[in-house]
Amino acid sequence: DCVCFTGSVATGRKVAVQAAGRLIPAFLELGGKDPLIVLQGADLEAATDAALRGSVLSTGQACQSIERIYVARPIHDAFLARLVQKAEATRLNWPDIAFGEIGPIIFDRQADILATQIADARDKGARVLTGGEIETHGGGRWLRPTVLTGVTPDMLVMRDETFGPILPVVAFDTLDEAVLMANDGEYGLSGAVFAASLDEAETIGRRLLVGAISLNDAALTSIFFEAAKQGFKSSGLGPSRMGEDGYRRFLRRQALIANTAPPVPLGAFSEEGLT
């Protein structure tokens, strides 16, 4: 009766075509390139905590992971320095899986994608402040949280889905510039805004072309399942699995129309005598 798919945009397009051929709905939750905007006045300690967790939880291998960070220029350097400190303190789950915060990369090809994005950024002038090298431990491939600065919009790490613990940080001068950069791209899954107040964060969040916005936090859709949302642009089609819509998408409306009086005769619809 319907298809639900979570995965890449490329595969999602194929699923949609097959579903259309059978005239059944396809509910697609596809890729993301989620932005985080940090405004002047935001609590730097809280903002860097949220940025790191939102970017590297599950080793960044989640569709709602933060993959681009835009910071107001007056607080950019302080934010970046604190973020690097916290990233460097993050531990691999190796050799004991019971300790640490960063797991292995899901498979070899994904490790190659991460290495390619880092190399492309370096070649185009970005600097790696921590991390940046694919490591091999226990037969698996690993990447420590990798903070990049000096990134530009043409870099792969700013355009393509990363799906790994890479944190590119960009300074902005005006709120309009921040919103423009955050909305620039193919994806519109979710995003986040950190500000001095929730009202200020909400004002900017409403301007983001994404299906869910975390206010004064990041990637909340991974831990708050009650909020229904939809993916914007190439990030989705139809209701997501979140909230009440996650159930209602499997239902079809049926109308039972009962008449408790004599049926209206055909003659009642005659146009005789009308001018």
N, C-alpha and C positions, 0 to 999 in steps of 0.2 A: 504493500500500500504506500510506502514511502521509504526514503533512504535518509539516514543520518550519518554524516561523515565529518570527522575531525582530522585535519592533515594539511598538506601543502595546497597552495593555490593551483598549481599545475594539475595535481591529481583531482582536486575539487572540480575543476572545469570539465574533466572527463566524466566524473560522476554526474554532474549536472546535465551534460548532453545525453547520457544514457537514460537518466530519469525523465528528461523531456520527451525522449522517443517513446516512452511507455506512458506518458501523461500522468506521472505521479510526482508528488512534491519531493524536493531534495533540500534538506536542512544542512547547511554547510558552515562549519566553523574552521576557518582557514588561517593563513599566516598572519603574523603581526610584526610590527616594527615600533613597539610602543614607546612614546616619548614621555619624559618626566621634565616638567618645567619647575624650576626653583626660583622663587621671586625674592627680591631684596626684602629683608625683614623676617625671613623664615628662620626657624630654629635650626642652626647648622648641625648640631649633634643629632637631632631627630631626622633631619633631611638626609644626612649621610647614612644613618642607620637604614632608613627606608630605601634609599637608592641602592645600597649594597645588597640588602635582602631581596629587593624586587628584581635585581639583575642576576643574582647568582644562586638563588634558591633552586634546588633541583639541578644545579650546575648550569642554570640559565636555559635549560632544555624544556621550556614551557612556552606556550603560545603567548601568554600574557606577561612574559618577562620584559622588564625595562631594557630597551636596547639603544636608546638615545637620551642624553641628559643635557638640558639647556639651563644654564645658570646665569642669573643677573651679574653683570660685570663687576659691580662693587664688592660682591661676596665670592666671586669665582675662585680667586686664588686660595682663600681660606677654605672654601668647600672642597676644592681639589686636594689640598694638602691633607685634610682630615679623611677624605675618602681613600686616598692612597694608604694612609696609616691603617685604616680598618681593613682594606683589601689585603695588605701584606700580613695582617694578623690572622687571616683566614687559613684554615688547615685542610689538607687533603684527608679523605677517609682512607688513608693508607699509612702503615700496613694493617691497622686495626679499624674495621668498619664502624666500630662503636664510638670512635673518636674522630672529630673533624667535621667540616661543613661542606666540602666539595667532593662530589663523587666523580666517577669516570665519564668520559664522553661516550655517548650511547653506541656509536660504531665508527669504524675507521673512516668512512666517507665524510661523516660529520666533522671529525678531527681535521680532515683535509680542507673542508670549507672554512673552518675557523682559522687555520694556518694561512689560507689564501687571503682572507679578509685582513688579517694582521699584516701580511707582507704587502698587500696593495696599499694599505694605509701608510706604512713606513715609506714605500716607494714614492708616495705622493706628498710626503713631508710631515706626517704625523709622528709624534713621539710616544713611545711606550714607557710609562712611568713605573709600572710594576707588572709582573707576569709576562705574557707574550710568547712563551715557548711551550710547545707541545712536549709533554713528558711521557715516558713509558714506565709503568709500574705494574708488576704482576700480570703481564700480558695485556693490560689495558692502556689506553691513552688518556691523558689528563691535561687539563689547562687550569692554572691558578687564575684567580680574578685578575683581569687585564684592563688597566686603566689607560686610556688613550687621550692625548690632548693634541691640539693643532689639527684636528680633523676638519674636512671640508665636505660639502654635500655630494661631490662627485665620487667619493670613496665608496667602495662596496660595503664597508661596515656601516655606512649611513643610509644605504639604499636597499640592500638585500636583507632578508631575514637572517639573523645570526644563529640563534638557537644554541647559545653558549655563553660563558661568563665573561663577556667583553663589554666594557663600560666606556664609550666615547663621550667626552665632556666638551661642550661648546659654550662660550660666553655670548650673551645677548645684551643689547643696549636698551631696547624698548619692548614693551609688552606686545605690540603689534608684530615686531620682528620675531619674538619668541613663538607666538601663535602661528605665524606664517611658516616658520621652519618646522614646527611640530606637525603641521598639516601637510607638509610637502612630502609626497610619497604615495605609493600604491596602496598602502595598508591603512586600515582604520578600525583595528580590533579594540584596543583600550589605551588608556593613557593616565597620567597623574599630574597633579599640581600641588606644590608645597608653597605655602604663604604664611604670613603673620597671623591670618585669621581664616576661618572656614569661609566667611563671606567673600573675602578676596580670592581665595582659591576657587570657589564656585563660579565667580564672575569669569575667570579665565577658562575654567573647565568647560563651561557651556559653549565656548568658542571652538573647542577641539572637535574635529570630525572623526569621532570614535564612538564605539558603542557603550563603553563604560569608563568612567573617570574616577580615579581614587583621589580623594581630597585630603591633604596633609598625611599621606601615606602612599604606598605604591603596590600595584598588583593585588589589590584587595579581592578581585574576582576569583583568585585561587583559594581564598579562605572564607568568602562570604557568598554562599550559594543562593540566597534568597532573591537577589536582585536580577530581574529579567533584563536581558540586553540583546542587541543585534550587532553583528559586525557591519561596519561601513565599508564602502568602496570594495576592494578585492578581498576583504577579510571575512566575508560571510554572506549568507543568503538565508533569510528567514530567522525565526526565533532560535535562541541558543538553548542549551540544556539547563540554563539557570532559571530559577524562579518558577512561578506558576505556569508561565508560557512553556517551560520545558516539558510539562505534562500535556498541556492543551494542544500542542502542535500535533499530537498523535490522534486527536479527536476530529470528527467531521460533524458539522451542524446538520441537523435533520429537522424539518418543519412539519408538524401535524396540525392541520388547519381544520377545525371542526365547525360545522354550521348547525345551529339549533333552531333555525326557522326554515320555511319552504325555500327551495332553491330559486334563485332569480331566473326567470325565463329568458329565452333568447330575445324575445321582443323588447325587453327592457333596454337592449343595446341598439335598437333601431335608430337610424339617423333621419327618419322621415319627419318632415316638418321643421327641421333645423335650418336656420339661415345663417 
